């Protein structure tokens, strides 16, 4: 870019679209990773970013064999983009709140199996909410809980449902229910036929184990620290598949694993010592801006609980 200061003038819908694409590329860490998220080709993404750079007369990012990285100017534009998109969302919410009938969007994000866990009461909540706000368009998706935290903080999701693992400034937490998580092995694993007297800490800790693959809270880390961590699987379904292979042991929520225990495919290991509690939370952004749609959904959820 020339480096000459040129006023960019009025920003329209096309520039906002380009800024959204730019933000997604940064959030994903590069053009290739953003392809799936944006559902457009890498070459199209590159054209949009090049056009945005030309429009702003700035070099926003470096891409090549060395990988993707932001320039100093790109970092400033990224922060400004987050602020701009947030203000646009606040405007949308304010206008929606002026309407006596609720219209607009409600974006929900779920970690793992929470959406269909009967204790979360999500179908019942949506049914009751929809009777009060039939014109609201609901979107629901499943993501990793750290991604859900980011989405709620950036107002890409109105409400997230995650296992509690840390407290972040800027988020509100509403407890829904708790899971007891135990250590399991499958039929065919060397630990399966052993009785409680034979299951020593040394034997358990030396057996290959699968874990979620992120920094968990201390109650989980205490157990994992001494174990032989040999595989990573964030979702319960993929973790269960690795445990059922009989090669690995791992922690699962009791409610999720119970059918496999009842059928004899899984067995709890050292139940009196190897367990932790997992609190399931609904999270929202702590903001002064009101959202009639989000607040009404949370009111319905709270009334059901």
N, C-alpha and C positions, 0 to 999 in steps of 0.2 A: 504494500500500500504506500501511497505517496507521503503520508504523515502530515499533509496540509489540512488544516482545520476547515471543514466544510459543514455548515449546518445541515442536519439531516431532514429538517422540515417536519411535516405532519406524518405521524405513524398511522398506517391504515391496517385493514384486516390482513393483507398479504404479509406485511412486516411482522405482525403478531404471530401469524402462522409460522414464519421463518424462525422467530424467536423461540416458539414452542419446540420446533424441531431441534434447534441449537441446544436448548435446555435438556431435551431427551438424550441427545448424543453425549453431552457432558455427564448426565446421570448414569448412562450406560457404560461410559468409559471408552467410547469410540464408535466409529461408523458401523462396523460389522455387527457389534452387539446391539446397536439401535435398529437394525433392519427389522428384526422380529417385533420389537416394541412398536415401531411406527408402521409396520406392514407396507413399507415401500423399499425399493432397491437401494443398494449402497450408492450407485451412481446418481440416483435422484436426490438422495440425501446430500451428496457432495455438491450437486448443483445448487440446492437451496442454501447451503452454508456459504458457497462462493458468492452467490447473489447477495446474501446478507452482508458479507464482508465488503462487497463492492458498494452496497447501499450505505453502510456505516463508514466506509473508507478506513477500515481497520482490519488487521490480521487477528482473528479470534483464536485460532488453534493451529497446531502443527500436527501433520499426519504424514506417516511414511514408515520406513523400516524400523525407525526408532520407537514407533508407537504413537499413540495419541496423547497430546498434552495441550493445556491452555496457555496462551500468551498472557502477559500481565493485563493487557487490554481486554482479552477474552474473559478473564476472571472477573473484571469489573462489570462487563456486560452481562455475564452470567448472574451475578448478584442483583444487578438492576432488573434483569428479566424476571427473577423470582419475585421481586417486589412488585413489578408491574402486573404480572399474572395474578398475584395475590390480591392486588387492588381491584383488578377486573372481577375476580371471584367475589370479593366483598360487595362490589357494585351489584352484581347479579343477585346475590343474596338479599341485599337491601331492597331491590326492586321487587323480588319475589315476596318479601315480607309485607310489602304494601298491598299486595293482592289478597283480597279476602279469601279466595280459593287458592289452595297451594298448587303451584305449578313449578316445574323445574326438574332438577335431577337430584338423586340421592345415590352416592357412591359408597358401597360397602366393600370392605376387604377382609378376608378370612384367612387365618393360618390353619393349614392342615385340615383336620376333619371337623372343625368347630361348627361349620354351617349345618351339618347333619347330625350333630350330637343332640339327642333329645333334651339334654339338660340345658342347652343354650336357648332352646325355645325360639329359634329363628323363624321357622315357617309360621308359627302362631303369631309372632310379633309382626311379620310382614303382612299376614292376613288382616290383622286388626288395623295396622297402619294404613293399608290400602283402602280400607273402608272410609278412613278419614281424609285420605289424600289420593284419590283415584287417578288424578292427572299427573302425579309425580312419576317420572321415569327412573326406575331403579336399575342400577348396574351392580353386579356382584362378581368378585374375582378372588382367586386364591393366590397367596404370595408368601414369601418368607417373612417372618415377623419383623426382622430389621427393615425390610423393604416397606412393610405396612406402616411402621413408625415414621419412616421418611415420607410416605405418601400422605399420612394424616398431617404431619408437620407442614408439608408444602401445599396442603389443601387439594391434593389430587384424590384423596378419599375423605369422605365426611366422617365415617366411623370405621374403626378397625377392631378386629376381634383376635386377641393374641394371648398366649401364655405369658404371665408376668415374669420378666427376668431382670428388669432394671426400671428405675424411675427417671424419666427425662423431664427437664424443665420445658414447659410449654405444652405438656399433655395432661389431660385429665383421665383418671382411671376409675372405672366402675366395675366392681367385682361381680361376676356372674355365678361361678361355681368352682369347685376345686377337684383336682384329680390326684389320686395316689398312684405314683409310678414305682414299679418294681423291676427287678432284674430277671430276665427270662432266658432260658435255653430251650432248644427244640429237641424232639426225639431224634436220636442219632448223634447228638453232641456227647462228648465224653462225660460231661457233668450230669447228664440226664438220669442215669441209673444210680447215682450216688445218693446216699441218705445224708441227713443234716450233719451227722457226726463226721462224715468223710469230706464234706465241703468246707475245707479250711480256707482261710484268707489267701494263703499262698497259692492254692490250686485255682481259686476263682480269679485272682489277679493275674495269673499267668495265662489264662485262657483268652484267645483273641476276642476282642469286643468291638462293637459298632457304636458310634455316638453321633449326635446331631450335627456336629461340625461348626459350632459357633461358641462364643464365650457365654456360658450360662451363669446363673446365679450360684452363690457359694454352696448351697445345699446340694447341688448337682456336682459341682467341681470336687467336693470332698470325696465323693465316690469315684469319680473318673480319674482322679490324680494318680492313683496307684494301679489302675487297670491297664491291660495290654491293648491299647487302642490301635486297631488294625484296619478299620473301615469307617467311612463317613456316609451318613444318610440322613438328610434333614427331615423328610416327610415320614410319617409313621408307616405308610404303605410300603415304601422302599426299605425302611429299616426292618419291618416285619419280614419281608422277603429274604433279607440277608440272615436274619435270625433263624428262619425256617430252613435255610440251607443246611443247618446243623453245624456250620463251621464257626459261627460267631454267637456271642451272647450280647444282650443289650437291654436297655431300659425302655419300657413302654407303659402308657397309662393302663391301669388295671381294667378300666371299662372297655378299652379298645382290645385288649388281649384276652378277655375272659372267655369268649367263645372258643378260642384255640386251646385254652387250658381245659375247658369242659370236654373237648373232643380228644384230649390226650396228646395234642401236637406240641404244646408248650408246657413248661413247668417253671414255677417261681423258684428263684435261687435265694437262699438266706433271707427269707421274707422279714424276719425280725430286725435285721440290721441294714439291708440294702434297699432303701426306699427313700423317696422324697415327695413333697407336696408340690403340685403345680396349680397355681391360681389362674383361672381364665378371666380375662378382663376385656371390657369394651372401652376403647380409647377414643378420645376426641381432642381436637386442638383447643388449648386454652386461649381464647381470643375475646376481645371486646366486641367484635362484630357478631351480630346475632344471625342465626340461620333458623328460620321457622321450621323448615323441613327437617333438618338434623335434630333440632330440639324436640319436635313432635315425636320423631321416631324414638328418641331416648326416653321421652315420657311414657310412651307405650311400652317400651322394653321394661322400664322400671315398674310400671303398674303390673305387668305380668309376673315379675319376680317378687 
